[in-house]
Amino acid sequence: MKRTNLVLLAIVLLLVILPLVLPLPGGLKKPFSGTDNQGQNAIVTANPDYRPWFEPLWKPPSAEIESLLFALQAALGSGLLGYYLGLRRGQSQARRQARNRVDASD
């Protein structure tokens, strides 16, 4: 295996294992709380008269389902981005090979 691949593998393993090993400094108040609620709580604390502009059209029945939908959205987005980047790389390699064949035939 190339050295760069080993370094990248080590970094990925570190990113996967580190959050499992390190304790959270303050602990989790709620297991699936997100930054949306924290932001709204900070706004209400600063301005008690605050009222949201609108409510969501559909509220998931539980926080776990909301987390699942967020993960699904992230997976779809990264899949589309990966597909696009792979497509562009393949097109660039095909152009490079075609250019090399033309240069070799001259």
N, CA, C and O atoms as a GROMACS GRO file, in nm:
protein
  424
    1MET      N    1   0.084  -0.118   0.000
    1MET     CA    2   0.000   0.000   0.000
    1MET      C    3   0.089   0.124   0.000
    1MET      O    4   0.194   0.126   0.064
    2LYS      N    5   0.048   0.225  -0.071
    2LYS     CA    6   0.126   0.348  -0.074
    2LYS      C    7   0.122   0.417   0.062
    2LYS      O    8   0.030   0.398   0.141
    3ARG      N    9   0.224   0.496   0.084
    3ARG     CA   10   0.233   0.564   0.214
    3ARG      C   11   0.116   0.662   0.232
    3ARG      O   12   0.063   0.674   0.343
    4THR      N   13   0.077   0.733   0.126
    4THR     CA   14  -0.034   0.828   0.138
    4THR      C   15  -0.164   0.756   0.174
    4THR      O   16  -0.245   0.809   0.250
    5ASN      N   17  -0.183   0.636   0.119
    5ASN     CA   18  -0.304   0.561   0.154
    5ASN      C   19  -0.303   0.521   0.301
    5ASN      O   20  -0.406   0.525   0.367
    6LEU      N   21  -0.186   0.483   0.351
    6LEU     CA   22  -0.176   0.447   0.492
    6LEU      C   23  -0.202   0.567   0.582
    6LEU      O   24  -0.267   0.554   0.686
    7VAL      N   25  -0.152   0.682   0.544
    7VAL     CA   26  -0.175   0.804   0.622
    7VAL      C   27  -0.324   0.838   0.622
    7VAL      O   28  -0.379   0.872   0.726
    8LEU      N   29  -0.388   0.831   0.505
    8LEU     CA   30  -0.530   0.861   0.497
    8LEU      C   31  -0.612   0.761   0.578
    8LEU      O   32  -0.708   0.800   0.645
    9LEU      N   33  -0.575   0.634   0.574
    9LEU     CA   34  -0.644   0.532   0.652
    9LEU      C   35  -0.630   0.559   0.802
    9LEU      O   36  -0.725   0.544   0.878
   10ALA      N   37  -0.510   0.600   0.844
   10ALA     CA   38  -0.488   0.632   0.985
   10ALA      C   39  -0.572   0.751   1.027
   10ALA      O   40  -0.628   0.752   1.137
   11ILE      N   41  -0.583   0.852   0.942
   11ILE     CA   42  -0.664   0.969   0.974
   11ILE      C   43  -0.811   0.931   0.986
   11ILE      O   44  -0.880   0.976   1.078
   12VAL      N   45  -0.860   0.849   0.895
   12VAL     CA   46  -1.001   0.806   0.900
   12VAL      C   47  -1.027   0.726   1.026
   12VAL      O   48  -1.128   0.748   1.093
   13LEU      N   49  -0.938   0.635   1.058
   13LEU     CA   50  -0.955   0.556   1.181
   13LEU      C   51  -0.953   0.646   1.304
   13LEU      O   52  -1.030   0.625   1.397
   14LEU      N   53  -0.867   0.744   1.305
   14LEU     CA   54  -0.861   0.837   1.416
   14LEU      C   55  -0.992   0.915   1.429
   14LEU      O   56  -1.042   0.934   1.539
   15LEU      N   57  -1.046   0.960   1.317
   15LEU     CA   58  -1.172   1.034   1.319
   15LEU      C   59  -1.290   0.947   1.364
   15LEU      O   60  -1.386   0.997   1.422
   16VAL      N   61  -1.283   0.818   1.338
   16VAL     CA   62  -1.390   0.728   1.378
   16VAL      C   63  -1.378   0.691   1.526
   16VAL      O   64  -1.478   0.688   1.598
   17ILE      N   65  -1.257   0.664   1.571
   17ILE     CA   66  -1.238   0.614   1.707
   17ILE      C   67  -1.234   0.726   1.811
   17ILE      O   68  -1.281   0.706   1.923
   18LEU      N   69  -1.180   0.841   1.777
   18LEU     CA   70  -1.163   0.950   1.873
   18LEU      C   71  -1.293   0.993   1.940
   18LEU      O   72  -1.294   1.006   2.063
   19PRO      N   73  -1.404   1.015   1.870
   19PRO     CA   74  -1.527   1.054   1.938
   19PRO      C   75  -1.581   0.945   2.032
   19PRO      O   76  -1.652   0.976   2.128
   20LEU      N   77  -1.549   0.821   2.005
   20LEU     CA   78  -1.596   0.714   2.092
   20LEU      C   79  -1.515   0.706   2.220
   20LEU      O   80  -1.566   0.664   2.324
   21VAL      N   81  -1.388   0.746   2.214
   21VAL     CA   82  -1.299   0.734   2.328
   21VAL      C   83  -1.305   0.857   2.419
   21VAL      O   84  -1.306   0.844   2.541
   22LEU      N   85  -1.308   0.974   2.360
   22LEU     CA   86  -1.307   1.098   2.439
   22LEU      C   87  -1.443   1.122   2.504
   22LEU      O   88  -1.546   1.111   2.438
   23PRO      N   89  -1.445   1.156   2.631
   23PRO     CA   90  -1.572   1.187   2.695
   23PRO      C   91  -1.619   1.327   2.655
   23PRO      O   92  -1.539   1.414   2.622
   24LEU      N   93  -1.749   1.346   2.657
   24LEU     CA   94  -1.804   1.478   2.628
   24LEU      C   95  -1.784   1.567   2.752
   24LEU      O   96  -1.807   1.522   2.864
   25PRO      N   97  -1.741   1.693   2.732
   25PRO     CA   98  -1.710   1.777   2.848
   25PRO      C   99  -1.830   1.802   2.939
   25PRO      O  100  -1.817   1.792   3.061
   26GLY      N  101  -1.946   1.834   2.882
   26GLY     CA  102  -2.061   1.864   2.966
   26GLY      C  103  -2.164   1.754   2.966
   26GLY      O  104  -2.266   1.765   3.034
   27GLY      N  105  -2.141   1.650   2.892
   27GLY     CA  106  -2.242   1.546   2.879
   27GLY      C  107  -2.355   1.593   2.789
   27GLY      O  108  -2.362   1.710   2.753
   28LEU      N  109  -2.442   1.502   2.754
   28LEU     CA  110  -2.556   1.537   2.670
   28LEU      C  111  -2.677   1.560   2.758
   28LEU      O  112  -2.712   1.477   2.841
   29LYS      N  113  -2.742   1.675   2.738
   29LYS     CA  114  -2.865   1.700   2.812
   29LYS      C  115  -2.978   1.618   2.754
   29LYS      O  116  -3.056   1.556   2.827
   30LYS      N  117  -2.986   1.618   2.623
   30LYS     CA  118  -3.083   1.535   2.552
   30LYS      C  119  -3.005   1.456   2.449
   30LYS      O  120  -2.915   1.510   2.386
   31PRO      N  121  -3.037   1.329   2.429
   31PRO     CA  122  -2.955   1.249   2.338
   31PRO      C  123  -2.961   1.292   2.192
   31PRO      O  124  -2.863   1.272   2.119
   32PHE      N  125  -3.070   1.350   2.147
   32PHE     CA  126  -3.082   1.388   2.005
   32PHE      C  127  -3.111   1.536   1.989
   32PHE      O  128  -3.178   1.576   1.894
   33SER      N  129  -3.061   1.619   2.080
   33SER     CA  130  -3.088   1.762   2.066
   33SER      C  131  -2.992   1.821   1.964
   33SER      O  132  -2.875   1.784   1.958
   34GLY      N  133  -3.043   1.912   1.885
   34GLY     CA  134  -2.962   1.973   1.781
   34GLY      C  135  -2.941   2.120   1.808
   34GLY      O  136  -2.987   2.174   1.908
   35THR      N  137  -2.871   2.185   1.717
   35THR     CA  138  -2.841   2.326   1.735
   35THR      C  139  -2.963   2.414   1.711
   35THR      O  140  -2.966   2.528   1.756
   36ASP      N  141  -3.063   2.363   1.639
   36ASP     CA  142  -3.184   2.443   1.616
   36ASP      C  143  -3.249   2.480   1.748
   36ASP      O  144  -3.281   2.597   1.771
   37ASN      N  145  -3.268   2.382   1.835
   37ASN     CA  146  -3.330   2.409   1.964
   37ASN      C  147  -3.241   2.496   2.051
   37ASN      O  148  -3.291   2.584   2.122
   38GLN      N  149  -3.112   2.475   2.046
   38GLN     CA  150  -3.022   2.555   2.126
   38GLN      C  151  -3.025   2.701   2.082
   38GLN      O  152  -3.022   2.792   2.165
   39GLY      N  153  -3.031   2.724   1.951
   39GLY     CA  154  -3.039   2.860   1.900
   39GLY      C  155  -3.168   2.929   1.940
   39GLY      O  156  -3.168   3.045   1.981
   40GLN      N  157  -3.279   2.856   1.929
   40GLN     CA  158  -3.408   2.914   1.967
   40GLN      C  159  -3.411   2.944   2.117
   40GLN      O  160  -3.465   3.046   2.158
   41ASN      N  161  -3.355   2.855   2.198
   41ASN     CA  162  -3.351   2.880   2.343
   41ASN      C  163  -3.267   3.002   2.375
   41ASN      O  164  -3.303   3.079   2.465
   42ALA      N  165  -3.155   3.022   2.304
   42ALA     CA  166  -3.071   3.139   2.327
   42ALA      C  167  -3.145   3.267   2.288
   42ALA      O  168  -3.132   3.368   2.356
   43ILE      N  169  -3.221   3.263   2.180
   43ILE     CA  170  -3.297   3.380   2.136
   43ILE      C  171  -3.407   3.413   2.237
   43ILE      O  172  -3.426   3.530   2.272
   44VAL      N  173  -3.478   3.312   2.284
   44VAL     CA  174  -3.585   3.335   2.382
   44VAL      C  175  -3.528   3.388   2.512
   44VAL      O  176  -3.590   3.472   2.578
   45THR      N  177  -3.409   3.340   2.551
   45THR     CA  178  -3.344   3.391   2.673
   45THR      C  179  -3.308   3.538   2.657
   45THR      O  180  -3.327   3.617   2.749
   46ALA      N  181  -3.257   3.575   2.541
   46ALA     CA  182  -3.217   3.714   2.517
   46ALA      C  183  -3.337   3.806   2.496
   46ALA      O  184  -3.334   3.922   2.535
   47ASN      N  185  -3.443   3.753   2.434
   47ASN     CA  186  -3.562   3.832   2.404
   47ASN      C  187  -3.686   3.749   2.436
   47ASN      O  188  -3.731   3.671   2.352
   48PRO      N  189  -3.741   3.765   2.556
   48PRO     CA  190  -3.855   3.680   2.596
   48PRO      C  191  -3.981   3.700   2.510
   48PRO      O  192  -4.068   3.613   2.509
   49ASP      N  193  -3.991   3.812   2.440
   49ASP     CA  194  -4.110   3.837   2.357
   49ASP      C  195  -4.099   3.777   2.218
   49ASP      O  196  -4.189   3.796   2.135
   50TYR      N  197  -3.992   3.705   2.190
   50TYR     CA  198  -3.969   3.648   2.057
   50TYR      C  199  -4.077   3.545   2.025
   50TYR      O  200  -4.111   3.460   2.107
   51ARG      N  201  -4.129   3.554   1.902
   51ARG     CA  202  -4.222   3.453   1.850
   51ARG      C  203  -4.170   3.408   1.714
   51ARG      O  204  -4.135   3.492   1.631
   52PRO      N  205  -4.164   3.277   1.690
   52PRO     CA  206  -4.116   3.229   1.560
   52PRO      C  207  -4.205   3.280   1.446
   52PRO      O  208  -4.325   3.301   1.466
   53TRP      N  209  -4.148   3.299   1.330
   53TRP     CA  210  -4.222   3.348   1.215
   53TRP      C  211  -4.318   3.245   1.160
   53TRP      O  212  -4.427   3.279   1.114
   54PHE      N  213  -4.279   3.119   1.165
   54PHE     CA  214  -4.364   3.014   1.111
   54PHE      C  215  -4.334   2.883   1.182
   54PHE      O  216  -4.231   2.869   1.250
   55GLU      N  217  -4.422   2.789   1.167
   55GLU     CA  218  -4.406   2.656   1.224
   55GLU      C  219  -4.376   2.557   1.112
   55GLU      O  220  -4.415   2.582   0.997
   56PRO      N  221  -4.308   2.446   1.142
   56PRO     CA  222  -4.283   2.346   1.038
   56PRO      C  223  -4.413   2.287   0.985
   56PRO      O  224  -4.512   2.278   1.058
   57LEU      N  225  -4.412   2.246   0.857
   57LEU     CA  226  -4.531   2.185   0.799
   57LEU      C  227  -4.560   2.049   0.860
   57LEU      O  228  -4.675   2.012   0.880
   58TRP      N  229  -4.453   1.973   0.892
   58TRP     CA  230  -4.469   1.841   0.951
   58TRP      C  231  -4.362   1.822   1.056
   58TRP      O  232  -4.244   1.848   1.032
   59LYS      N  233  -4.401   1.777   1.171
   59LYS     CA  234  -4.305   1.750   1.278
   59LYS      C  235  -4.292   1.600   1.293
   59LYS      O  236  -4.392   1.531   1.314
   60PRO      N  237  -4.171   1.546   1.284
   60PRO     CA  238  -4.152   1.401   1.299
   60PRO      C  239  -4.202   1.356   1.437
   60PRO      O  240  -4.193   1.431   1.534
   61PRO      N  241  -4.253   1.233   1.445
   61PRO     CA  242  -4.310   1.186   1.571
   61PRO      C  243  -4.208   1.172   1.684
   61PRO      O  244  -4.245   1.179   1.802
   62SER      N  245  -4.080   1.153   1.652
   62SER     CA  246  -3.980   1.142   1.759
   62SER      C  247  -3.848   1.204   1.712
   62SER      O  248  -3.827   1.228   1.593
   63ALA      N  249  -3.762   1.228   1.809
   63ALA     CA  250  -3.632   1.287   1.777
   63ALA      C  251  -3.545   1.189   1.699
   63ALA      O  252  -3.461   1.231   1.619
   64GLU      N  253  -3.564   1.060   1.722
   64GLU     CA  254  -3.485   0.960   1.649
   64GLU      C  255  -3.518   0.963   1.500
   64GLU      O  256  -3.428   0.950   1.416
   65ILE      N  257  -3.646   0.978   1.467
   65ILE     CA  258  -3.686   0.985   1.326
   65ILE      C  259  -3.633   1.113   1.263
   65ILE      O  260  -3.591   1.113   1.147
   66GLU      N  261  -3.635   1.221   1.338
   66GLU     CA  262  -3.579   1.346   1.287
   66GLU      C  263  -3.430   1.331   1.259
   66GLU      O  264  -3.380   1.380   1.158
   67SER      N  265  -3.360   1.263   1.348
   67SER     CA  266  -3.218   1.237   1.327
   67SER      C  267  -3.195   1.146   1.206
   67SER      O  268  -3.101   1.167   1.129
   68LEU      N  269  -3.280   1.047   1.190
   68LEU     CA  270  -3.272   0.956   1.074
   68LEU      C  271  -3.291   1.033   0.944
   68LEU      O  272  -3.217   1.012   0.848
   69LEU      N  273  -3.390   1.122   0.940
   69LEU     CA  274  -3.414   1.200   0.818
   69LEU      C  275  -3.297   1.293   0.788
   69LEU      O  276  -3.261   1.313   0.671
   70PHE      N  277  -3.236   1.348   0.892
   70PHE     CA  278  -3.119   1.434   0.871
   70PHE      C  279  -3.004   1.352   0.815
   70PHE      O  280  -2.935   1.396   0.723
   71ALA      N  281  -2.982   1.231   0.869
   71ALA     CA  282  -2.875   1.145   0.819
   71ALA      C  283  -2.902   1.102   0.676
   71ALA      O  284  -2.810   1.094   0.595
   72LEU      N  285  -3.028   1.075   0.643
   72LEU     CA  286  -3.065   1.038   0.506
   72LEU      C  287  -3.038   1.153   0.410
   72LEU      O  288  -2.988   1.132   0.300
   73GLN      N  289  -3.070   1.274   0.453
   73GLN     CA  290  -3.044   1.392   0.371
   73GLN      C  291  -2.893   1.408   0.348
   73GLN      O  292  -2.850   1.438   0.236
   74ALA      N  293  -2.814   1.388   0.451
   74ALA     CA  294  -2.669   1.400   0.438
   74ALA      C  295  -2.615   1.291   0.345
   74ALA      O  296  -2.526   1.317   0.264
   75ALA      N  297  -2.667   1.169   0.357
   75ALA     CA  298  -2.621   1.059   0.272
   75ALA      C  299  -2.655   1.084   0.126
   75ALA      O  300  -2.572   1.061   0.038
   76LEU      N  301  -2.775   1.131   0.100
   76LEU     CA  302  -2.814   1.161  -0.039
   76LEU      C  303  -2.728   1.273  -0.097
   76LEU      O  304  -2.685   1.266  -0.212
   77GLY      N  305  -2.706   1.376  -0.018
   77GLY     CA  306  -2.623   1.487  -0.065
   77GLY      C  307  -2.481   1.444  -0.094
   77GLY      O  308  -2.424   1.483  -0.196
   78SER      N  309  -2.423   1.365  -0.004
   78SER     CA  310  -2.285   1.321  -0.029
   78SER      C  311  -2.279   1.222  -0.145
   78SER      O  312  -2.180   1.219  -0.218
   79GLY      N  313  -2.383   1.143  -0.164
   79GLY     CA  314  -2.387   1.052  -0.279
   79GLY      C  315  -2.392   1.128  -0.410
   79GLY      O  316  -2.322   1.094  -0.505
   80LEU      N  317  -2.476   1.230  -0.415
   80LEU     CA  318  -2.484   1.312  -0.536
   80LEU      C  319  -2.353   1.386  -0.564
   80LEU      O  320  -2.308   1.393  -0.678
   81LEU      N  321  -2.293   1.440  -0.458
   81LEU     CA  322  -2.166   1.509  -0.475
   81LEU      C  323  -2.058   1.413  -0.521
   81LEU      O  324  -1.979   1.447  -0.610
   82GLY      N  325  -2.051   1.294  -0.462
   82GLY     CA  326  -1.953   1.195  -0.503
   82GLY      C  327  -1.974   1.150  -0.647
   82GLY      O  328  -1.877   1.132  -0.721
   83TYR      N  329  -2.100   1.133  -0.687
   83TYR     CA  330  -2.129   1.096  -0.825
   83TYR      C  331  -2.082   1.204  -0.922
   83TYR      O  332  -2.019   1.173  -1.023
   84TYR      N  333  -2.111   1.328  -0.890
   84TYR     CA  334  -2.072   1.439  -0.978
   84TYR      C  335  -1.920   1.449  -0.989
   84TYR      O  336  -1.867   1.464  -1.099
   85LEU      N  337  -1.852   1.441  -0.874
   85LEU     CA  338  -1.706   1.450  -0.878
   85LEU      C  339  -1.644   1.333  -0.954
   85LEU      O  340  -1.549   1.351  -1.029
   86GLY      N  341  -1.699   1.212  -0.936
   86GLY     CA  342  -1.651   1.097  -1.011
   86GLY      C  343  -1.676   1.111  -1.160
   86GLY      O  344  -1.592   1.074  -1.241
   87LEU      N  345  -1.793   1.164  -1.196
   87LEU     CA  346  -1.825   1.186  -1.336
   87LEU      C  347  -1.728   1.284  -1.400
   87LEU      O  348  -1.677   1.260  -1.509
   88ARG      N  349  -1.703   1.395  -1.331
   88ARG     CA  350  -1.610   1.495  -1.384
   88ARG      C  351  -1.469   1.438  -1.397
   88ARG      O  352  -1.398   1.468  -1.493
   89ARG      N  353  -1.427   1.358  -1.300
   89ARG     CA  354  -1.294   1.299  -1.307
   89ARG      C  355  -1.285   1.201  -1.424
   89ARG      O  356  -1.184   1.198  -1.496
   90GLY      N  357  -1.388   1.122  -1.443
   90GLY     CA  358  -1.390   1.029  -1.555
   90GLY      C  359  -1.386   1.101  -1.689
   90GLY      O  360  -1.317   1.058  -1.781
   91GLN      N  361  -1.461   1.211  -1.700
   91GLN     CA  362  -1.459   1.288  -1.823
   91GLN      C  363  -1.321   1.348  -1.849
   91GLN      O  364  -1.273   1.349  -1.963
   92SER      N  365  -1.258   1.397  -1.743
   92SER     CA  366  -1.126   1.456  -1.761
   92SER      C  367  -1.023   1.350  -1.799
   92SER      O  368  -0.935   1.376  -1.882
   93GLN      N  369  -1.033   1.231  -1.740
   93GLN     CA  370  -0.942   1.122  -1.778
   93GLN      C  371  -0.965   1.079  -1.923
   93GLN      O  372  -0.869   1.051  -1.995
   94ALA      N  373  -1.090   1.074  -1.966
   94ALA     CA  374  -1.120   1.036  -2.104
   94ALA      C  375  -1.064   1.139  -2.201
   94ALA      O  376  -1.010   1.102  -2.305
   95ARG      N  377  -1.076   1.268  -2.169
   95ARG     CA  378  -1.020   1.373  -2.255
   95ARG      C  379  -0.868   1.361  -2.261
   95ARG      O  380  -0.808   1.376  -2.367
   96ARG      N  381  -0.806   1.334  -2.144
   96ARG     CA  382  -0.661   1.322  -2.139
   96ARG      C  383  -0.614   1.202  -2.222
   96ARG      O  384  -0.514   1.212  -2.294
   97GLN      N  385  -0.684   1.090  -2.214
   97GLN     CA  386  -0.647   0.972  -2.292
   97GLN      C  387  -0.666   0.997  -2.442
   97GLN      O  388  -0.583   0.955  -2.523
   98ALA      N  389  -0.774   1.066  -2.477
   98ALA     CA  390  -0.796   1.098  -2.619
   98ALA      C  391  -0.688   1.191  -2.670
   98ALA      O  392  -0.642   1.175  -2.783
   99ARG      N  393  -0.646   1.286  -2.589
   99ARG     CA  394  -0.541   1.378  -2.629
   99ARG      C  395  -0.408   1.304  -2.644
   99ARG      O  396  -0.331   1.333  -2.736
  100ASN      N  397  -0.381   1.210  -2.554
  100ASN     CA  398  -0.257   1.131  -2.564
  100ASN      C  399  -0.256   1.044  -2.689
  100ASN      O  400  -0.152   1.027  -2.752
  101ARG      N  401  -0.374   0.988  -2.725
  101ARG     CA  402  -0.379   0.907  -2.847
  101ARG      C  403  -0.355   0.991  -2.972
  101ARG      O  404  -0.287   0.948  -3.065
  102VAL      N  405  -0.411   1.112  -2.973
  102VAL     CA  406  -0.391   1.202  -3.088
  102VAL      C  407  -0.243   1.242  -3.096
  102VAL      O  408  -0.186   1.245  -3.205
  103ASP      N  409  -0.182   1.272  -2.981
  103ASP     CA  410  -0.041   1.310  -2.980
  103ASP      C  411   0.048   1.193  -3.023
  103ASP      O  412   0.148   1.213  -3.091
  104ALA      N  413   0.011   1.072  -2.983
  104ALA     CA  414   0.092   0.955  -3.017
  104ALA      C  415   0.083   0.921  -3.167
  104ALA      O  416   0.178   0.868  -3.225
  105SER      N  417  -0.031   0.951  -3.228
  105SER     CA  418  -0.046   0.920  -3.370
  105SER      C  419   0.023   1.021  -3.460
  105SER      O  420   0.046   0.992  -3.578
  106ASP      N  421   0.057   1.138  -3.407
  106ASP     CA  422   0.125   1.240  -3.490
  106ASP      C  423   0.265   1.209  -3.516
  106ASP      O  424   0.334   1.285  -3.584
   0.00000   0.00000   0.00000
